[in-house]
Amino acid sequence: MLSKTIVYLLVLLIIVVTIAVIFRAFHFQLEGFDASMKAYKSSGDYKTQLKLVLDLQEKRFNGRRDYNDMLQATGLSADQQCLVNFYTLGCRFTGYLGPFKGGYFDTDNAVLAALKMGCRTLVLEIDYFADICENPFPRLVVRDKNGANLSDPKSDVKCQNTNESNIFDTCTSISRYAFSNSVPNPADPLIIVLYIIRIPENDGTSDYNKTLIKYYSQIAKAVKPLMNNAVNILAAGGNYSRQAQESALLTNPISTYSGQVLFFCNADTSVFRGQTGIPADQDLDYIINLRLTYTQSQFGITSNATTNSNGTKFALLESVNGYMQIPNDKLAGLQATTNATWTMCFDNDPSAIVPRKSTDQITKKIGVHCVPIQLWSTDYDYMFDKERFGEWSFYPKPEPLRYRIPKTAIPAAAAPQTDSKGGRLAAPTV
């Protein structure tokens, strides 16, 4: 009897020890994974990069004011306060702390730094990892001109999902800071540019529309933290979902969008139209207010045509390099286009710094609205001169490059001799 009891106790002990060993191993594995994802923050290179960005943040933060101060200081007439009449300070690779090669995704610090510097146009560069991930899940990337991924692999999860998404993390940080007292101009509009580099390939066998809807829906779910401030929800004088009022979106006064988020995107998301049963917060086409197209140079999956508004283009994503090649005798026509067409320019090489001379040429002579910076680069200090974005995140284009709201024609009073007296004949007078 005693021996059976001992056996039972030994068996029980073995079971307990086994469970403890498994639990410890599993717990260690989780801690090891978490630690490996956070270990880069203890490295000297990361700390040096963070200090560089934080120093720039404080330098560029100093003295910044909002669009109300800008309107008062510049004295723009009411008919010229359209959104499309303002240059905007933009940031590429939002959520990325830099440097360009071997840098770090540190969404919270990078987002706060960009916003404190005054960036109110934030570009989210979206792609997927096809070579190492089984499913094409959208995520933020930093790629060179040849498409190679350059971020430090230890700074985020490579194969992402709904629960591990650096798009969602970035949008959460944007939501936390953009309209708070953490930044000097929380009343300013916020433009989110979803720049989609690639979409899943068509394998020729499955329903490709379903593939696209799934991919775009994953992006829509990732931007959910920003939807409480989205212009669609707040309905600023119209319905701006599905790019339904692109012209009105641009010609409304900038004050219309105070404290609101506008979504611009280079992808054709019209695949959602005609679909049923898709919630609005998973319908990327519903979320997007303005579609970016191109005329000269293609970036990512940008199309050179649009099915919206009878084919009229209201936003362009173009090349700095291409615009610099435009001869002087063609500038007037391009100026007329950018007066009412929101335009952003990238360099052909994502790593390149757009020099002051090029920025002056395409903004002051052509009317390009945004040449986004790399927030960690001191070579972009010129963007923070007083005549650019040193005081405000939106500042007016020169008068010849502005759109003017057409004045409402008020009919003049009719001449007395045309009054028919309602058809009644007047008695002759002596």
VMD Tcl script that draws the C-alpha trace (Angstrom):
set ca {
  {0.00 0.00 0.00}
  {2.81 2.35 0.90}
  {4.68 1.58 -2.29}
  {1.61 2.48 -4.40}
  {1.31 5.78 -2.59}
  {4.96 6.54 -3.27}
  {4.50 5.68 -6.95}
  {1.49 7.96 -7.19}
  {3.42 10.76 -5.50}
  {6.37 10.26 -7.85}
  {4.08 10.33 -10.89}
  {2.39 13.47 -9.59}
  {5.77 15.07 -8.94}
  {6.93 14.25 -12.47}
  {3.77 15.80 -13.92}
  {4.16 18.97 -11.85}
  {7.84 19.30 -12.77}
  {7.07 18.73 -16.45}
  {4.37 21.39 -16.45}
  {6.70 23.81 -14.67}
  {9.49 23.20 -17.18}
  {7.12 23.69 -20.14}
  {5.67 26.85 -18.61}
  {9.11 28.24 -17.87}
  {10.32 27.48 -21.38}
  {7.21 29.06 -22.92}
  {7.45 32.08 -20.65}
  {11.13 32.47 -21.47}
  {10.35 32.24 -25.17}
  {7.75 35.02 -24.91}
  {10.09 37.16 -22.85}
  {12.87 36.44 -25.30}
  {10.69 37.53 -28.22}
  {9.58 40.70 -26.48}
  {13.11 41.45 -25.40}
  {14.46 40.90 -28.90}
  {11.92 43.39 -30.28}
  {12.85 46.01 -27.67}
  {16.56 45.30 -27.39}
  {17.41 47.80 -30.14}
  {16.32 50.63 -27.82}
  {19.26 49.92 -25.56}
  {21.79 50.11 -28.38}
  {24.07 53.08 -28.72}
  {23.12 53.66 -32.37}
  {19.44 53.89 -31.51}
  {20.06 56.29 -28.63}
  {22.21 58.49 -30.88}
  {19.48 58.55 -33.53}
  {16.76 59.30 -31.00}
  {18.77 62.20 -29.56}
  {19.31 63.60 -33.06}
  {15.58 63.55 -33.79}
  {14.59 64.94 -30.39}
  {17.06 67.81 -30.76}
  {15.62 68.62 -34.20}
  {12.12 68.33 -32.77}
  {12.76 70.97 -30.15}
  {14.55 73.25 -32.59}
  {11.74 73.10 -35.15}
  {8.97 73.18 -32.56}
  {9.95 76.57 -31.22}
  {7.53 79.40 -32.01}
  {5.10 77.41 -34.19}
  {1.50 78.65 -34.40}
  {-1.69 77.40 -36.02}
  {-3.60 78.26 -39.17}
  {-5.73 80.89 -37.41}
  {-2.62 82.91 -36.63}
  {-1.47 82.41 -40.23}
  {-4.74 83.73 -41.69}
  {-4.65 86.75 -39.43}
  {-0.99 87.50 -40.15}
  {-1.23 87.09 -43.94}
  {-4.59 88.86 -44.34}
  {-5.88 86.50 -47.04}
  {-9.30 87.47 -48.32}
  {-12.12 85.01 -47.69}
  {-12.32 83.96 -51.34}
  {-8.65 82.84 -51.24}
  {-8.68 80.78 -48.04}
  {-9.33 77.50 -49.89}
  {-7.41 74.44 -48.70}
  {-5.83 74.14 -52.14}
  {-4.23 77.59 -51.74}
  {-1.78 76.51 -49.04}
  {1.56 74.78 -49.05}
  {1.75 72.10 -46.38}
  {4.66 70.68 -44.41}
  {4.83 66.94 -45.01}
  {6.79 63.98 -43.66}
  {7.72 60.80 -45.53}
  {8.20 57.45 -43.77}
  {5.90 58.41 -40.89}
  {6.56 56.22 -37.86}
  {10.21 55.73 -38.79}
  {12.93 57.33 -36.70}
  {15.67 56.94 -39.29}
  {18.35 56.96 -40.46}
  {17.24 55.96 -43.94}
  {19.44 52.85 -44.06}
  {19.37 50.55 -41.04}
  {17.01 52.80 -39.12}
  {14.29 52.08 -36.59}
  {10.54 51.90 -36.53}
  {9.73 53.72 -33.32}
  {6.20 54.83 -34.04}
  {5.51 56.81 -30.88}
  {8.69 58.88 -30.81}
  {8.78 59.34 -34.58}
  {5.14 60.43 -34.83}
  {5.38 62.89 -31.94}
  {8.57 64.34 -33.39}
  {7.01 64.82 -36.84}
  {3.95 66.53 -35.35}
  {5.95 68.75 -33.01}
  {8.10 69.80 -35.96}
  {4.88 70.92 -37.61}
  {4.24 68.19 -40.17}
  {0.49 68.10 -40.86}
  {0.74 65.95 -43.99}
  {1.90 62.50 -42.99}
  {2.81 59.93 -45.63}
  {2.35 56.26 -44.72}
  {4.39 54.12 -47.13}
  {2.57 50.78 -47.39}
  {3.78 47.50 -48.87}
  {4.07 43.87 -47.80}
  {6.87 41.34 -47.45}
  {6.34 38.73 -50.14}
  {9.61 36.82 -49.80}
  {9.40 35.87 -46.12}
  {5.71 36.14 -45.21}
  {3.07 33.65 -46.24}
  {0.26 36.20 -46.54}
  {0.50 39.68 -48.11}
  {-0.42 41.73 -45.05}
  {-0.01 45.53 -45.47}
  {2.60 47.23 -43.33}
  {4.79 50.32 -43.26}
  {8.08 49.92 -45.09}
  {11.23 51.85 -45.92}
  {12.53 50.79 -49.32}
  {15.31 52.11 -51.56}
  {14.92 52.83 -55.26}
  {15.50 49.15 -56.04}
  {12.80 48.01 -53.62}
  {15.16 46.63 -50.96}
  {13.94 46.91 -47.36}
  {16.26 49.11 -45.29}
  {14.80 49.21 -41.77}
  {16.51 47.46 -38.87}
  {14.83 44.02 -38.71}
  {14.90 44.08 -34.89}
  {12.76 47.21 -34.61}
  {9.44 45.61 -35.53}
  {7.68 42.38 -36.48}
  {8.34 41.44 -40.10}
  {5.24 39.36 -40.84}
  {2.46 41.44 -39.38}
  {-1.22 40.85 -38.71}
  {-4.23 42.57 -37.21}
  {-2.75 42.34 -33.71}
  {0.78 43.36 -34.75}
  {0.54 46.20 -37.25}
  {2.91 49.14 -37.48}
  {0.25 51.01 -39.49}
  {-2.15 50.65 -36.57}
  {0.57 51.60 -34.06}
  {1.45 54.69 -36.07}
  {-2.18 55.76 -36.41}
  {-2.68 55.22 -32.68}
  {0.21 57.59 -31.96}
  {-1.09 60.13 -34.48}
  {-4.50 60.02 -32.82}
  {-2.91 60.44 -29.40}
  {-0.87 63.54 -30.26}
  {-2.14 65.34 -33.38}
  {-5.05 67.16 -31.75}
  {-3.63 67.42 -28.23}
  {-1.63 69.98 -26.31}
  {1.48 67.92 -27.05}
  {1.78 69.88 -30.29}
  {1.69 73.64 -30.88}
  {-1.00 73.61 -33.58}
  {-3.63 70.98 -32.71}
  {-6.40 72.90 -34.51}
  {-4.70 72.54 -37.89}
  {-6.14 70.09 -40.43}
  {-4.28 66.79 -40.73}
  {-3.73 65.12 -44.10}
  {-2.94 61.40 -44.10}
  {-1.51 60.17 -47.40}
  {-1.80 56.41 -47.82}
  {0.94 55.77 -50.36}
  {0.54 52.16 -51.45}
  {3.60 50.77 -53.17}
  {2.24 47.35 -54.13}
  {-0.91 45.28 -53.95}
  {-1.09 41.46 -53.99}
  {-0.55 39.92 -57.40}
  {-3.39 38.38 -59.35}
  {-2.74 34.63 -59.36}
  {-5.28 34.12 -62.14}
  {-7.23 31.49 -60.22}
  {-8.91 33.13 -57.22}
  {-11.37 36.01 -57.26}
  {-8.99 38.97 -57.50}
  {-11.59 41.48 -56.35}
  {-11.88 39.54 -53.08}
  {-8.08 39.61 -52.74}
  {-8.01 43.38 -53.19}
  {-10.93 43.96 -50.84}
  {-9.22 41.88 -48.16}
  {-5.93 43.79 -48.52}
  {-7.55 47.21 -48.59}
  {-9.82 46.29 -45.68}
  {-6.76 45.45 -43.60}
  {-5.46 48.97 -44.27}
  {-8.86 50.44 -43.38}
  {-8.91 48.60 -40.05}
  {-5.37 49.81 -39.31}
  {-6.35 53.50 -39.65}
  {-9.32 53.08 -37.32}
  {-7.71 55.10 -34.47}
  {-8.05 58.20 -36.68}
  {-11.67 57.75 -37.67}
  {-13.15 59.74 -34.77}
  {-11.67 62.86 -36.36}
  {-12.25 61.87 -39.99}
  {-13.97 64.43 -42.19}
  {-16.40 61.71 -43.35}
  {-17.70 61.29 -39.84}
  {-17.86 65.01 -39.07}
  {-19.45 65.84 -42.44}
  {-17.97 69.31 -42.89}
  {-20.67 70.70 -45.13}
  {-20.94 67.71 -47.42}
  {-20.31 64.04 -48.07}
  {-16.62 63.47 -48.73}
  {-16.64 59.67 -48.64}
  {-15.68 57.68 -51.77}
  {-14.02 60.81 -53.22}
  {-17.51 62.09 -54.02}
  {-16.69 65.79 -53.64}
  {-13.00 66.12 -54.42}
  {-13.38 69.60 -55.91}
  {-15.38 70.91 -52.94}
  {-12.91 69.29 -50.54}
  {-10.11 71.41 -51.99}
  {-12.01 74.66 -52.45}
  {-13.61 74.78 -49.01}
  {-11.94 77.20 -46.60}
  {-9.08 75.66 -44.65}
  {-11.02 76.43 -41.46}
  {-13.61 73.84 -42.56}
  {-11.18 71.11 -41.52}
  {-10.02 72.45 -38.18}
  {-9.14 69.46 -36.00}
  {-10.10 67.01 -38.74}
  {-8.36 64.24 -40.66}
  {-8.44 64.06 -44.45}
  {-7.42 60.83 -46.16}
  {-5.65 60.95 -49.54}
  {-4.60 57.77 -51.34}
  {-2.86 56.79 -54.59}
  {-4.76 53.50 -54.98}
  {-7.93 52.95 -57.00}
  {-10.21 51.65 -54.25}
  {-13.39 51.62 -56.32}
  {-13.51 47.80 -56.06}
  {-15.65 48.33 -52.94}
  {-18.41 50.06 -54.88}
  {-21.40 47.86 -55.42}
  {-20.32 45.48 -52.65}
  {-22.70 44.75 -49.79}
  {-22.16 43.75 -46.19}
  {-18.80 45.52 -45.74}
  {-18.77 47.77 -42.64}
  {-17.80 51.39 -43.29}
  {-14.71 51.09 -41.08}
  {-13.43 48.25 -43.29}
  {-14.27 49.96 -46.57}
  {-11.16 51.86 -47.66}
  {-12.97 53.49 -50.56}
  {-15.50 54.97 -48.13}
  {-12.67 56.36 -45.99}
  {-10.65 57.96 -48.81}
  {-11.55 61.58 -49.59}
  {-9.14 62.34 -52.44}
  {-7.42 60.09 -54.97}
  {-3.88 60.81 -56.13}
  {-3.10 60.19 -59.79}
  {-0.12 61.01 -62.03}
  {0.58 62.55 -65.41}
  {4.32 62.10 -65.91}
  {5.91 59.68 -63.44}
  {4.39 56.69 -61.63}
  {5.08 55.98 -57.97}
  {3.79 52.74 -56.48}
  {0.42 51.70 -57.86}
  {-0.65 55.26 -58.72}
  {-2.86 55.35 -61.82}
  {-2.67 57.96 -64.58}
  {-6.47 58.04 -64.84}
  {-9.41 58.25 -62.48}
  {-13.00 57.09 -62.72}
  {-14.06 59.81 -60.30}
  {-15.67 63.11 -61.30}
  {-15.89 62.23 -65.00}
  {-12.16 61.61 -65.14}
  {-11.08 64.98 -63.76}
  {-7.89 64.76 -61.70}
  {-7.98 66.71 -58.45}
  {-4.74 65.40 -56.91}
  {-1.37 64.42 -58.33}
  {1.65 62.47 -57.08}
  {4.55 63.40 -59.33}
  {8.33 63.36 -59.57}
  {10.55 66.22 -58.43}
  {13.01 65.17 -61.11}
  {10.37 65.27 -63.84}
  {9.02 68.66 -62.81}
  {12.54 70.09 -62.83}
  {12.81 69.23 -66.53}
  {9.75 71.23 -67.60}
  {10.76 74.11 -69.91}
  {9.82 77.65 -68.98}
  {7.32 77.99 -71.83}
  {5.30 75.11 -70.34}
  {5.19 76.45 -66.79}
  {2.09 78.59 -67.24}
  {-0.03 75.59 -68.22}
  {1.23 73.58 -65.28}
  {0.60 76.47 -62.91}
  {-3.00 76.61 -64.07}
  {-3.30 72.91 -63.25}
  {-1.86 73.10 -59.75}
  {-4.03 76.10 -58.88}
  {-6.94 73.72 -58.36}
  {-5.15 70.34 -58.15}
  {-3.47 69.28 -54.92}
  {0.04 68.13 -55.85}
  {2.76 66.25 -53.98}
  {6.21 65.46 -55.34}
  {8.67 62.69 -54.42}
  {12.25 62.33 -55.59}
  {12.82 59.30 -57.83}
  {15.25 58.04 -55.19}
  {13.48 57.67 -51.80}
  {16.78 58.18 -49.98}
  {17.54 61.48 -51.72}
  {17.20 64.87 -50.07}
  {15.34 67.32 -52.29}
  {17.60 70.40 -52.34}
  {16.42 73.92 -51.66}
  {16.80 74.95 -55.31}
  {14.53 72.17 -56.54}
  {11.93 72.82 -53.86}
  {11.89 76.52 -54.76}
  {11.47 75.72 -58.43}
  {8.55 73.35 -58.12}
  {6.71 75.12 -55.31}
  {7.17 78.80 -56.14}
  {7.10 78.53 -59.93}
  {4.78 75.57 -60.46}
  {2.68 75.54 -57.30}
  {3.39 72.06 -55.89}
  {1.77 71.88 -52.46}
  {3.97 69.41 -50.64}
  {7.52 68.09 -50.85}
  {7.68 65.82 -47.77}
  {10.82 65.69 -45.65}
  {12.71 62.98 -43.82}
  {12.28 64.18 -40.25}
  {15.74 63.04 -39.13}
  {17.67 64.88 -41.85}
  {19.36 68.16 -41.00}
  {19.60 68.76 -44.76}
  {15.93 69.71 -44.58}
  {16.58 72.56 -42.15}
  {15.87 74.97 -45.00}
  {12.20 73.89 -44.89}
  {11.99 75.59 -41.50}
  {13.11 79.02 -42.64}
  {10.71 81.81 -41.72}
  {9.57 82.22 -45.34}
  {8.58 78.54 -45.45}
  {7.39 76.50 -42.48}
  {9.27 78.21 -39.65}
  {6.07 79.64 -38.16}
  {3.14 77.74 -39.65}
  {2.47 74.28 -41.03}
  {0.26 75.76 -43.76}
  {1.24 78.95 -45.52}
  {-0.31 80.59 -48.59}
  {0.90 80.15 -52.14}
  {1.79 83.31 -54.08}
  {-1.27 85.09 -55.42}
  {-0.77 84.08 -59.09}
  {-0.82 80.41 -58.01}
  {-4.01 80.62 -55.97}
  {-7.45 79.38 -56.83}
  {-10.21 81.95 -56.53}
  {-13.74 81.02 -55.62}
  {-15.97 82.32 -58.43}
  {-18.12 85.17 -57.25}
  {-21.85 84.61 -57.32}
  {-23.38 86.69 -60.10}
  {-26.18 88.93 -58.82}
  {-28.53 90.04 -61.64}
  {-28.72 93.80 -62.11}
  {-32.05 95.57 -61.73}
  {-34.13 95.47 -64.89}
  {-34.51 98.65 -66.91}
  {-37.87 100.42 -66.23}
  {-38.86 100.21 -69.89}
  {-38.78 96.41 -69.74}
  {-41.41 96.25 -66.98}
  {-44.54 94.74 -68.49}
  {-46.65 95.52 -65.40}
  {-47.67 91.89 -65.20}
  {-49.28 92.11 -68.63}
  {-51.65 94.97 -67.67}
  {-51.90 97.93 -70.02}
  {-51.41 101.31 -68.45}
  {-53.89 104.07 -69.29}
  {-52.34 106.88 -71.32}
  {-51.56 110.07 -69.45}
  {-51.96 113.59 -70.72}
}
mol new
graphics top color blue
foreach p $ca { graphics top sphere $p radius 0.5 }
foreach p [lrange $ca 0 end-1] q [lrange $ca 1 end] { graphics top cylinder $p $q radius 0.2 }
display resetview
